[in-house]
Amino acid sequence: MTSPTRDSASTPDPTTGPTPPPGCPAHSGQAPAGQGLEPLYGPEFAADPAAAYARLRQYGRIAPVELAPGVPASLVTSYQTALDILRSPETFSKDARHWQALTDGAIPMDNPVAPMMMYRPNALCSDGEQHHRLRSATNDTFDRLDLHALRRYVERSADFLIDLFGPRGEADLLEEYCARLPLLVFNQLFGCPPELSDTLVRALSALSAHFDVTEDSEQANAVLTESLSRLIALKRENPGPDMTSWLIAHPAGLTDEELINQLSLLIGAGTQPQQNLICNGLLLLLSDERFRGDLAGGTMLIEDALNEVLWKDPPLPNFCFHYPRRDVTVDGHRLSMGDPVVISLAAANNDPYLLSNRRGNRAHLAWGAGPHTCPAKDPAQLIASVAVEKLLDRLPDLELAVPAERLRWRPGPFQRAVAALPVRFPRTAAKSDEALAEMATAATTAISGAVGRTPTTVRAATPAPSPDIAPATAEPQPEPAPESDSGPEHEARRRWWQSLAQWWRRD
């Protein structure tokens, strides 16, 4: 697959330009005197972020913005410049401890963006050998996923959710489907036992409902941390074929603090962005005439729609935070040591210098690039594709309940998400909570033990080896046997599914 091309006749050399003309505010990276920073928050930005990116292009490839009140940053709007920075860890650190304004208290920790940008001991916020050690554990864990088993579990979980709201003939797909499906998937992937599943899913549901830092979200985060601590303790005592156990057993030797933060990172990256991708894909399919006329077009149609979302409206539009290790000039823009530089994945993907037929082209930056590229893009795309495919297969006459232009988008720089996605459809036959629970439990039991597989190679857990050195080969290890379809474990799981059905019906 080739990358998008540039118009060589009109585009400056990507390694040097474009250089702003003398007197241009882009030379200093500051807005002109008397002109405020472009805010990447509030209802105006949420309603039309593309207009904000267009205004910012007057500064060149990097522009001064405000992420939240009192939080200035430099926003990269160029595809090539974004790639250059993403691939330059020797110049741009991911460790927010370089951000002086945050470390010295000039930006308080209760600022809405601080929890998203602060340092945590996980692979996303680390550099060098520490990043390699944590990232190797994550990569090897994802390598063990059986994507065929994952597809089956996503299909069964989707059926469970559709059967909950199907008899009503209407639903808010964001809350009742797109947000809940990733929660069920991660509950299974993490190997969460029934006694913890309820607490974990409820905490994740509360966090998904709050895009800003609130008292409720802080409490939910505390519950989530405590639940993950208990899960890690249980898996140390009784490991199984699940991501938590694999991370614990990895040669990288993660501490409990690192495990909590790695699992929290996986949850954060795999729930809200995932729900946004599913939701935005469904919105495109239901509102764009190019797709709307043939929703029975099959998987290729769905893949095209999701790929277009990842290009034009990625679920994490402005997210890759970097901190210059020293004062540096990039494309004529002065970037000060430690001041945040944010890659606008949305603006870079829609760089007017790009000339490309994007149908089938996967060179977008929605998954990032360089050493911090998303390690789970294949499972994430599979989950989104199966979620959309299953919903359209079960509810072929699905339609928006309100015109697309009346939908409200959530404010903020980091998420591209509608506040609700109301739909209507012909009612489906009702099923009891007990029947739903029994079907879901049987499906979970059948898949349990098949989600994981033993990899044939293990990456080094110490500093990155030379590219010329082949990875070590690991002896295959037997996986634990699947759960029985009867007995205490099966009954506990059935009660959990029934409780979940009752809780979500009341919601």
C-alpha positions in Angstrom: 0.0 0.0 0.0 1.5 3.3 -1.0 1.4 6.5 1.1 -0.5 9.6 0.0 1.4 11.6 -2.5 2.1 15.3 -2.6 1.9 17.8 -5.5 5.7 18.1 -6.2 5.1 21.2 -8.3 3.6 23.2 -5.5 4.8 21.6 -2.3 8.1 22.6 -0.7 10.7 20.0 0.2 9.1 18.2 3.2 12.5 18.1 5.0 12.9 21.8 5.1 9.7 23.7 4.5 7.5 25.5 3.9 9.5 28.2 5.6 7.2 31.0 6.8 7.9 34.5 5.3 9.7 37.1 7.4 7.5 38.6 10.0 5.1 35.6 10.0 4.0 34.7 13.6 5.0 31.1 12.8 8.6 32.1 13.2 8.1 32.4 16.9 5.3 29.9 17.3 3.2 32.7 18.9 -0.1 34.3 17.9 0.1 37.9 16.6 -0.2 40.6 19.2 -3.8 41.2 20.1 -4.9 37.8 18.6 -5.9 35.1 21.0 -4.8 31.4 20.7 -7.2 29.2 18.7 -9.2 27.2 21.3 -9.5 23.5 20.7 -12.5 23.2 23.0 -16.0 24.5 23.3 -19.1 24.1 21.2 -17.8 26.1 18.2 -14.7 23.9 17.8 -16.8 20.7 18.4 -19.3 21.7 15.7 -16.7 22.4 13.0 -13.1 21.4 13.8 -12.2 21.5 10.1 -12.8 25.2 10.0 -10.4 25.7 13.0 -7.7 23.6 11.3 -8.2 25.7 8.1 -7.6 28.9 10.1 -4.6 27.4 11.8 -2.9 26.7 8.4 -2.2 30.4 8.1 0.7 29.8 10.5 2.2 27.1 8.3 2.7 23.5 9.4 2.7 24.2 13.1 0.3 26.6 14.8 -0.2 28.0 18.4 -3.4 26.7 20.1 -5.0 26.5 23.5 -6.0 22.9 24.5 -8.0 24.2 27.5 -8.1 27.5 29.3 -4.6 28.4 30.3 -2.9 25.5 28.4 -1.0 26.7 25.3 0.5 24.2 22.9 1.9 23.9 19.4 -0.4 21.9 17.0 1.1 20.1 14.0 -1.3 20.3 11.0 1.1 18.9 8.3 1.1 15.2 7.4 4.9 15.2 6.6 5.8 17.2 9.7 3.7 14.9 11.8 5.5 11.9 10.5 8.9 13.6 11.1 8.1 14.3 14.7 6.5 10.9 15.4 9.6 9.2 14.1 12.1 11.4 16.0 12.1 10.1 19.6 15.7 11.4 20.0 14.4 15.0 19.7 10.8 14.7 21.0 10.1 12.9 24.2 6.7 11.4 25.2 7.5 11.8 28.9 5.3 14.7 30.4 7.8 15.2 33.2 9.6 17.4 30.6 6.6 19.7 30.6 7.8 22.4 33.0 4.5 24.3 33.3 2.9 21.1 34.7 5.7 20.0 36.9 6.1 23.4 38.6 2.3 23.8 39.1 1.8 26.7 36.7 -0.9 24.3 35.1 -2.8 22.7 38.0 -3.6 19.0 38.1 -7.3 19.8 38.1 -7.1 21.3 34.7 -9.3 19.3 32.3 -6.5 18.2 30.1 -3.9 17.3 32.8 -5.1 13.7 33.4 -4.8 13.0 29.7 -1.3 14.5 29.4 0.4 13.7 32.7 3.1 11.2 33.0 2.2 7.6 33.9 4.5 4.5 34.0 3.2 3.0 30.8 4.5 2.5 27.3 2.7 5.5 25.9 4.5 8.0 28.3 8.0 6.5 28.2 11.1 6.7 26.0 14.1 4.6 25.2 14.9 1.4 27.1 11.9 1.8 29.4 9.6 2.2 26.5 11.0 -0.8 24.8 10.6 -3.0 27.9 7.0 -2.0 28.4 6.1 -2.0 24.8 7.6 -5.5 24.2 5.2 -6.9 26.9 2.2 -5.2 25.2 3.3 -6.4 21.7 3.9 -10.0 22.8 0.5 -10.0 24.6 -1.4 -8.8 21.5 0.5 -11.4 19.4 -1.1 -14.1 21.4 -4.7 -13.1 20.6 -6.6 -15.5 18.4 -8.5 -13.1 16.1 -10.9 -15.8 15.0 -11.9 -16.4 18.6 -12.1 -12.7 19.2 -14.4 -12.2 16.2 -16.8 -14.9 17.6 -16.8 -13.2 21.0 -17.6 -9.8 19.5 -20.4 -11.3 17.5 -21.9 -13.0 20.6 -21.6 -9.8 22.7 -23.1 -7.7 19.9 -26.1 -10.1 19.8 -26.5 -9.8 23.6 -26.7 -6.0 23.4 -29.0 -5.9 20.3 -31.4 -8.3 22.0 -31.5 -5.9 25.0 -32.7 -2.8 23.0 -34.1 -4.5 19.9 -37.7 -5.1 21.2 -38.1 -1.3 21.8 -37.6 -0.3 18.1 -35.4 2.6 19.1 -32.1 3.1 20.8 -29.2 5.5 21.5 -26.5 3.5 19.8 -23.7 5.4 21.4 -24.8 4.5 24.9 -26.5 1.2 24.4 -24.2 -0.4 21.8 -21.0 1.4 20.8 -19.9 2.2 24.4 -20.9 -1.1 25.9 -19.5 -3.5 23.3 -15.8 -2.7 24.0 -16.5 -3.0 27.7 -17.7 -6.6 27.3 -14.8 -7.4 25.0 -12.1 -6.1 27.4 -13.8 -7.9 30.3 -13.2 -11.1 28.5 -9.7 -10.3 27.2 -8.5 -9.4 30.7 -9.9 -12.7 32.0 -12.0 -10.9 34.6 -13.7 -13.5 36.9 -17.4 -13.1 37.7 -16.8 -11.7 41.2 -14.9 -8.7 39.6 -16.7 -8.4 36.3 -19.6 -6.4 37.7 -17.4 -3.8 39.4 -15.0 -3.5 36.5 -17.8 -3.0 33.9 -19.7 -0.6 36.0 -16.6 1.5 36.6 -15.7 1.5 32.9 -19.3 2.5 32.1 -19.1 5.5 34.4 -15.8 6.6 32.9 -17.2 6.3 29.4 -20.1 8.5 30.4 -17.7 11.3 31.5 -15.5 13.0 28.9 -14.4 15.6 31.4 -12.8 15.2 34.8 -15.7 15.2 37.4 -16.2 13.9 40.9 -18.0 10.9 39.4 -15.3 10.1 37.0 -12.6 10.5 39.7 -14.5 8.0 41.9 -14.9 5.6 39.0 -11.2 5.8 38.2 -10.5 5.0 41.9 -12.8 2.0 41.7 -11.2 0.9 38.4 -7.7 1.1 39.9 -8.8 -0.9 43.0 -10.5 -3.5 40.7 -7.3 -3.9 38.5 -5.2 -4.4 41.7 -7.5 -7.2 42.8 -7.5 -8.7 39.2 -3.7 -8.7 39.2 -3.5 -10.3 42.6 -6.0 -13.0 41.5 -4.1 -13.7 38.2 -0.8 -13.9 40.0 -2.3 -16.7 42.1 -4.3 -18.4 39.3 -3.1 -17.4 35.8 -5.2 -18.2 32.7 -5.3 -17.7 28.9 -5.9 -13.9 29.1 -4.1 -10.7 28.6 -3.6 -9.9 32.3 -1.9 -13.3 32.9 0.3 -12.9 29.9 1.5 -9.4 31.0 2.2 -10.7 34.4 4.3 -13.6 33.1 6.2 -11.6 30.5 10.0 -11.6 30.8 9.9 -7.8 31.1 8.9 -8.3 34.7 6.3 -5.6 35.1 5.7 -4.3 38.7 2.1 -4.1 40.0 2.2 -0.3 39.4 3.3 -0.8 35.8 0.7 -3.6 35.3 -2.1 -1.3 36.6 -1.0 1.5 34.3 -0.5 -0.8 31.3 -4.0 -2.3 31.8 -5.4 1.2 32.3 -3.8 2.3 29.1 -5.2 -0.6 27.2 -8.6 0.1 28.6 -8.4 3.8 27.8 -7.2 3.2 24.2 -9.7 0.3 23.7 -12.9 1.7 25.0 -13.7 5.4 24.2 -11.7 5.6 20.9 -13.2 2.2 19.9 -16.7 3.4 20.7 -16.1 6.6 18.7 -14.8 4.6 15.7 -17.9 2.3 15.8 -20.3 5.2 16.3 -18.7 7.5 13.7 -18.6 4.6 11.2 -22.3 3.9 11.8 -23.2 7.6 11.4 -21.4 7.7 8.1 -23.1 4.6 6.8 -26.6 5.9 7.9 -26.2 9.5 6.7 -24.0 9.5 3.6 -25.9 8.8 0.4 -22.8 7.0 -1.1 -23.4 4.3 1.6 -27.0 4.7 2.7 -28.5 3.3 -0.4 -26.9 -0.1 0.0 -26.3 -1.1 3.6 -26.5 -4.7 2.6 -23.3 -4.1 0.6 -21.3 -6.4 2.9 -17.9 -6.2 4.6 -16.1 -4.2 1.9 -18.6 -1.4 2.2 -18.1 -1.4 6.0 -14.3 -1.4 5.7 -14.5 1.5 3.2 -16.7 3.5 5.7 -14.4 2.8 8.6 -11.3 3.7 6.6 -12.9 7.0 5.6 -13.6 7.8 9.2 -10.0 7.1 10.1 -8.9 9.4 7.4 -11.4 12.3 7.7 -12.7 12.2 11.2 -10.4 10.0 13.4 -11.8 9.2 16.9 -8.7 10.7 18.5 -8.2 13.8 16.4 -5.5 15.6 18.5 -3.7 13.2 20.8 0.0 12.4 20.3 1.7 14.6 22.9 5.4 15.4 22.6 7.9 17.5 24.5 11.1 18.8 22.8 14.2 17.7 24.6 15.8 21.0 23.7 14.9 24.2 21.9 14.5 23.2 18.3 13.3 24.7 15.0 11.0 22.6 12.8 9.9 23.9 9.4 10.7 27.4 10.5 8.8 27.2 13.8 10.7 27.6 17.1 9.6 25.0 19.6 10.8 25.6 23.2 12.2 22.8 25.3 9.5 21.1 27.3 6.5 23.0 25.8 3.9 20.5 24.5 3.7 19.8 20.8 0.5 18.0 19.8 0.1 16.1 16.6 -3.3 16.8 15.0 -4.1 13.4 13.4 -7.2 14.9 11.9 -5.6 18.0 10.4 -2.5 16.0 9.2 -4.8 13.4 7.5 -6.6 16.2 5.7 -3.5 18.2 4.8 -4.4 20.1 1.6 -0.9 19.1 0.2 -1.9 15.5 0.1 -3.2 14.2 -3.2 -4.5 10.7 -3.0 -7.3 8.3 -3.8 -8.0 7.2 -0.2 -10.3 4.3 -1.1 -8.4 1.3 0.2 -5.4 3.4 1.3 -4.4 2.8 4.9 -1.6 5.4 5.1 -3.6 7.6 7.5 -2.2 8.6 10.8 -5.2 7.6 13.0 -3.1 4.8 14.6 0.0 7.1 14.9 3.4 6.3 13.5 6.9 5.6 14.7 7.9 3.7 17.9 4.5 4.6 19.6 2.3 3.4 16.8 -0.9 1.8 18.2 0.0 -1.9 18.9 -3.6 -3.0 18.7 -4.8 -1.6 15.4 -5.6 -5.0 13.9 -7.8 -6.1 16.9 -9.4 -2.6 17.0 -10.3 -2.7 13.4 -11.7 -6.2 13.7 -13.9 -5.2 16.7 -15.2 -2.1 14.9 -15.9 -4.0 11.7 -17.7 -6.9 13.3 -19.7 -4.5 15.5 -21.0 -2.6 12.5 -21.5 -5.7 10.4 -23.5 -7.5 13.1 -25.7 -4.5 13.8 -26.6 -3.9 10.1 -27.2 -7.7 9.6 -29.6 -7.9 12.6 -31.3 -4.5 12.0 -31.2 -4.0 8.2 -33.8 -1.2 8.3 -31.9 0.8 10.8 -32.2 4.6 10.3 -31.3 7.8 12.1 -34.1 9.1 14.4 -33.0 12.7 13.8 -31.2 14.4 10.8 -27.4 14.0 11.0 -26.9 17.8 11.1 -28.9 18.0 14.3 -26.5 15.7 16.2 -24.4 17.3 18.8 -20.7 16.7 19.1 -18.9 16.5 22.4 -16.5 19.4 23.0 -12.8 19.0 23.7 -9.6 18.5 21.7 -9.0 14.8 22.2 -12.2 13.1 21.2 -14.3 13.2 18.0 -17.5 11.8 19.4 -21.3 12.5 19.1 -23.1 13.1 22.4 -25.8 10.6 21.3 -26.7 8.5 18.2 -30.5 8.0 18.3 -31.9 5.5 15.8 -35.1 3.6 15.0 -35.9 0.3 13.4 -38.6 -2.4 13.3 -38.9 -4.1 16.7 -37.4 -7.5 17.3 -38.7 -10.4 19.4 -38.2 -9.9 23.1 -36.1 -12.3 25.2 -36.0 -12.7 28.9 -33.0 -11.7 30.9 -32.5 -15.3 31.9 -32.5 -16.5 28.3 -30.1 -13.8 27.3 -27.8 -14.7 30.2 -27.8 -18.4 29.3 -27.0 -17.7 25.7 -24.2 -15.2 26.6 -22.7 -17.6 29.2 -22.7 -20.5 26.8 -21.0 -18.4 24.1 -18.4 -17.1 26.6 -17.7 -20.6 27.9 -17.2 -21.9 24.4 -14.7 -19.2 23.6 -12.9 -19.1 26.9 -9.5 -20.7 26.5 -9.5 -20.2 22.8 -8.9 -16.4 22.9 -5.2 -17.0 23.6 -2.5 -18.9 21.7 1.1 -19.5 22.5 3.4 -17.4 20.3 6.3 -18.9 18.4 8.6 -16.0 19.2 9.2 -13.7 22.2 10.7 -10.2 21.8 13.6 -9.3 24.0 12.6 -7.6 27.3 15.9 -5.7 27.6 17.2 -2.9 25.4 16.2 -3.2 21.7 18.4 -5.6 19.8 20.0 -4.8 16.5 17.7 -5.2 13.5 20.1 -7.9 12.3 19.5 -10.1 15.3 16.6 -12.6 15.1 14.2 -12.8 18.0 14.6 -15.7 20.4 12.4 -18.8 19.9 10.2 -19.9 22.8 9.1 -23.4 23.5 5.3 -23.8 23.2 3.5 -23.9 26.5 0.2 -25.7 27.1 -2.8 -23.4 27.6 -5.3 -24.1 30.5 -8.3 -26.1 29.5 -11.5 -24.2 28.6 -14.1 -23.7 31.3 -16.7 -26.4 31.8 -20.2 -25.6 30.5 -21.6 -26.4 34.0 -20.6 -26.1 37.6 -20.0 -23.1 39.9 -18.0 -21.1 37.4 -20.6 -21.4 34.7 -23.4 -20.5 37.2 -21.5 -17.5 38.5 -20.9 -16.3 35.0 -24.6 -16.8 34.1 -25.7 -14.8 37.2 -23.3 -12.0 36.1 -24.8 -11.8 32.6 -28.3 -11.8 34.0 -27.4 -9.0 36.4 -25.8 -7.1 33.5 -29.0 -7.4 31.4 -31.2 -6.3 34.2 -28.9 -3.3 35.0 -28.7 -2.1 31.4 -32.4 -2.5 30.8 -33.1 -0.2 33.7 -30.6 2.3 32.3 
